[in-house]
Amino acid sequence: LHQRGVYIKLGQIASTRPDIIPKPYLKKFAQLQDGVPAQSGEYARQMIEQAFGKPLEEIFSEFNPQPVGAATIGQAHEARLK
């Protein structure tokens, strides 16, 4: 799943090409337009801590592990900086 964003983006692009993609596949690929699954809050924590090189609690006074939205290459969480 490390490269899942790339595969999801390719599926999204494929969903817009009825000239080259068979109809049954188009329907499945179309689900990727607005049905991208979110990563877990724990995964988000790990990525943030890896990027900043410190524990999440040193960066944020509040962090909601439940994402408010997810997209192809990222997701959003409610948080309050210290």
Backbone bond lengths (Angstrom), bond angles and torsions (degrees), N, CA, C in turn:
res aa  C-N    CA-C-N  psi(-1)  N-CA   C-N-CA  omega(-1)  CA-C   N-CA-C  phi
1 L - - - 1.452 - - 1.519 112.52 -
2 H 1.304 117.14 -1.22 1.455 119.84 -177.49 1.526 111.69 -60.31
3 Q 1.324 117.70 -33.53 1.461 122.14 -179.37 1.523 112.12 -105.82
4 R 1.318 117.63 23.35 1.458 119.90 -173.31 1.516 113.09 -59.73
5 G 1.327 118.36 -32.38 1.461 121.10 179.58 1.513 112.23 -59.85
6 V 1.322 116.30 -38.68 1.466 121.06 179.37 1.524 110.00 -63.99
7 Y 1.324 116.41 -46.26 1.462 120.19 -178.15 1.529 111.59 -67.91
8 I 1.312 116.86 -37.67 1.463 119.85 177.70 1.523 109.86 -65.34
9 K 1.324 116.96 -43.62 1.465 120.34 179.32 1.529 110.62 -62.22
10 L 1.322 117.75 -41.34 1.468 120.37 177.13 1.530 111.09 -62.20
11 G 1.332 116.58 -40.14 1.461 120.36 176.77 1.519 111.97 -64.44
12 Q 1.337 116.75 -38.82 1.465 120.56 177.60 1.531 110.68 -63.11
13 I 1.309 115.74 -43.40 1.468 119.78 178.60 1.527 109.91 -63.85
14 A 1.328 116.42 -44.28 1.466 120.54 -179.90 1.529 111.34 -60.14
15 S 1.334 117.05 -33.48 1.469 120.13 -177.88 1.524 112.59 -66.96
16 T 1.312 116.92 -14.25 1.469 120.52 -179.98 1.525 112.39 -100.09
17 R 1.335 116.89 9.95 1.467 120.71 -175.48 1.530 112.52 -120.14
18 P 1.341 117.64 69.02 1.465 119.39 178.85 1.527 112.97 -66.04
19 D 1.321 116.37 -12.90 1.464 119.83 179.11 1.530 112.41 -75.07
20 I 1.344 117.60 -20.11 1.471 119.31 -178.30 1.531 113.97 -127.80
21 I 1.330 117.64 -12.34 1.468 121.44 -177.81 1.532 109.18 -108.73
22 P 1.340 118.14 128.67 1.472 120.57 177.74 1.536 111.64 -60.34
23 K 1.320 115.95 146.37 1.462 122.70 -174.74 1.536 114.41 -52.36
24 P 1.342 120.34 -44.66 1.472 118.65 -179.96 1.540 112.75 -59.01
25 Y 1.327 116.40 -34.70 1.464 120.08 179.26 1.530 111.09 -74.43
26 L 1.325 116.37 -34.91 1.467 120.19 179.02 1.523 111.18 -57.30
27 K 1.332 116.41 -41.80 1.464 120.29 -179.28 1.523 111.27 -62.57
28 K 1.312 116.50 -42.29 1.470 120.02 179.01 1.525 111.07 -68.27
29 F 1.319 116.62 -45.00 1.464 119.81 179.32 1.527 111.38 -63.71
30 A 1.330 117.14 -33.15 1.466 120.90 -179.59 1.526 111.42 -62.33
31 Q 1.319 117.82 -27.55 1.465 121.09 178.15 1.527 111.45 -62.53
32 L 1.317 116.68 -22.79 1.462 120.49 179.60 1.527 112.51 -76.47
33 Q 1.318 117.72 -11.52 1.461 120.46 -179.66 1.524 111.86 -66.73
34 D 1.330 116.76 -37.76 1.466 118.78 -179.15 1.522 113.23 -138.59
35 G 1.304 117.20 11.36 1.457 119.99 -178.55 1.514 113.40 -118.35
36 V 1.326 117.23 37.62 1.461 120.55 -179.17 1.527 109.03 -73.15
37 P 1.326 117.56 124.05 1.463 119.42 179.88 1.529 111.58 -72.45
38 A 1.314 115.51 143.48 1.462 121.07 178.96 1.524 110.48 -81.65
39 Q 1.317 115.31 154.45 1.462 121.04 171.53 1.529 107.68 -80.22
40 S 1.304 117.03 164.22 1.463 120.79 179.74 1.529 110.75 -71.40
41 G 1.313 115.47 159.23 1.459 120.69 175.61 1.517 111.51 -62.14
42 E 1.321 116.72 -34.15 1.467 121.00 178.42 1.526 110.63 -65.55
43 Y 1.318 116.53 -39.85 1.471 120.28 177.19 1.530 110.00 -63.62
44 A 1.331 116.60 -42.71 1.468 120.57 178.10 1.525 110.02 -60.68
45 R 1.323 116.77 -43.57 1.467 121.48 177.99 1.531 110.43 -57.14
46 Q 1.318 116.58 -47.79 1.463 120.98 -179.29 1.528 111.38 -60.67
47 M 1.324 116.80 -42.98 1.466 120.70 -178.75 1.530 111.39 -66.26
48 I 1.330 116.53 -40.85 1.470 120.67 179.15 1.523 110.12 -65.71
49 E 1.323 116.56 -46.16 1.464 120.24 -179.58 1.523 111.35 -64.26
50 Q 1.312 116.79 -37.28 1.465 120.51 177.81 1.535 110.41 -66.83
51 A 1.317 116.65 -42.52 1.469 120.87 -178.00 1.526 112.35 -67.20
52 F 1.343 117.08 -38.31 1.459 120.79 -176.05 1.526 113.60 -97.57
53 G 1.331 116.51 -12.83 1.458 120.05 178.04 1.513 114.92 69.84
54 K 1.324 116.73 25.27 1.467 120.61 177.56 1.517 109.76 -153.75
55 P 1.326 117.25 161.94 1.469 120.39 -179.70 1.531 111.86 -62.27
56 L 1.299 115.30 148.11 1.461 122.55 -179.31 1.530 111.55 -53.99
57 E 1.329 116.26 -39.00 1.466 121.00 -177.56 1.526 112.89 -65.13
58 E 1.321 117.42 -21.00 1.468 120.60 176.73 1.530 111.78 -82.29
59 I 1.315 117.28 -13.95 1.464 122.15 -177.93 1.526 110.98 -101.31
60 F 1.336 115.61 -44.46 1.458 121.29 -174.81 1.522 111.29 -118.81
61 S 1.331 116.26 140.59 1.465 120.03 172.29 1.526 109.89 -83.41
62 E 1.333 116.13 -24.71 1.465 122.33 175.96 1.527 108.23 -138.74
63 F 1.324 115.94 141.38 1.465 121.04 176.39 1.517 108.27 -150.09
64 N 1.329 116.54 120.54 1.459 121.50 178.17 1.527 107.98 -91.49
65 P 1.344 118.32 114.64 1.461 120.46 -178.41 1.533 113.48 -69.63
66 Q 1.335 116.69 -14.35 1.466 120.77 178.08 1.528 108.61 -84.46
67 P 1.335 118.91 115.20 1.464 119.84 -178.52 1.529 112.07 -66.34
68 V 1.324 115.82 144.12 1.464 120.68 176.37 1.524 111.04 -88.52
69 G 1.324 116.64 -14.23 1.456 120.95 177.67 1.513 110.70 -168.36
70 A 1.322 115.52 153.88 1.461 120.90 178.42 1.521 109.08 -137.65
71 A 1.310 115.44 144.35 1.457 121.81 178.52 1.525 108.48 -135.95
72 T 1.302 115.61 -172.18 1.457 120.86 -174.68 1.521 112.93 -57.87
73 I 1.313 117.48 -47.34 1.466 119.61 -173.54 1.521 113.53 -119.42
74 G 1.302 117.94 16.89 1.455 119.46 178.99 1.510 111.82 -173.14
75 Q 1.318 114.83 175.65 1.455 120.77 174.86 1.513 108.05 -150.39
76 A 1.332 116.14 163.21 1.461 121.58 -175.94 1.521 110.60 -116.45
77 H 1.320 114.53 139.07 1.463 122.12 176.72 1.520 108.17 -126.75
78 E 1.310 116.08 146.73 1.459 120.05 172.66 1.521 107.60 -77.93
79 A 1.332 115.73 133.05 1.462 120.51 -179.90 1.524 109.02 -156.44
80 R 1.327 115.46 159.48 1.465 121.56 176.97 1.522 107.93 -126.82
81 L 1.335 115.32 122.16 1.462 120.00 177.81 1.519 110.50 -66.73
82 K 1.315 115.86 150.46 1.473 120.31 175.55 1.500 109.84 -74.56
